[in-house]
């Protein structure tokens, strides 16, 4: 499973691969780059792509394990979903249209 860039991503956590000004843990090579969308309210949305083996395992077992590093701070709310529209509204703009 790996994090992927997606329509609407506006920052990269860990390493600045997209030339974004939103970079967290920039000098921490132990973390994978995490493309994400960060809203003005502080809500961060990311997308993960599963391998075929992982897809089959989820299909058969119906389970997804998530490990979160809180560094002994309070746990923040999480909302797993399989639909982008559940968590992010992205408006696609034509080249002739101004956002």
N, C-alpha and C positions, 0 to 999 in steps of 0.2 A: 504494500500500500504506500502511495506516495502523494504528497500535496501537489496540486497542479494549478497553473494559472487559469483564470476564467474571465469571461466578460464581466466587467465591473470591478475586478481586482484593482486596488489603487495603492497597495504597499506590499513590501516583502519583509517578513520578519526573519531575522538571523543574518541574511546577507542581502545587499542591495543589488539584485540582478536586473531589475527593471528600470534602474535609474530613478527610483522614487526617493522622496525626502522622508518617507516613513520607514525607518529602519530600527529594528529592535535586536539586541544581542548581536550587533554587527561583527564584533571580534570574538565570537564564540564558535569555533569550527565544530564543536561537538553537536551542534544543532543543524538540522536540515533547513534550507531556505523554505519559508512558508508564505506563498502568495496569499494575499487576503484583501478583503474590503473592510475598511474601517469607517464607520459612520461618525458624524459629528457628536452623536450621543455616546460614543465609546463602544458600540457593538461591533465586534470583529467576526467576519464570516470567512470561512475557508472551505475549499473543496478537495477531497481526496479521491484518487482513482485506485480502484481495486484491481489486482491481477485476476486472471481467469481462475486460478486456484482459490484465491480469496473469495471471489464471487460464488464459486461452487460451495465453499465451506459455509458462507452465510446462508445460501439457499437451503442447504441440508440441515445445518444446526440452528439457524435463525438467531445467531448470537454475534454481537460485535463487542469486543473488549476495548475499553478506553482507559488509559492511564494518564492522570493529570499531575503535574508537578506544582504543588501549591507553595512549596518552600515554607510550610507551616503557617500560611496565611489562610483566611477564610476561603472556602470553595466558592467560585463564581458559578452562576447558572449556565447550564449547557443545554442545547437544543439540537440533537441529532435528527437528520431528516434525509430523505432521498430526493427531495424536490427543491430546486433552487428557488422557486416561487414562494416556498414556505418561509424563506429567510431573507430574500433579497429581491428588490424590484429594480430592474435595469431597463432604461429607456434607450433603444437603439436609435441613433441619429444618422440620417442620410448625409452624404457629403455636401448637398446643397442646403441643408437645414442647419440652423445654429441652435446649440443646446441652451 
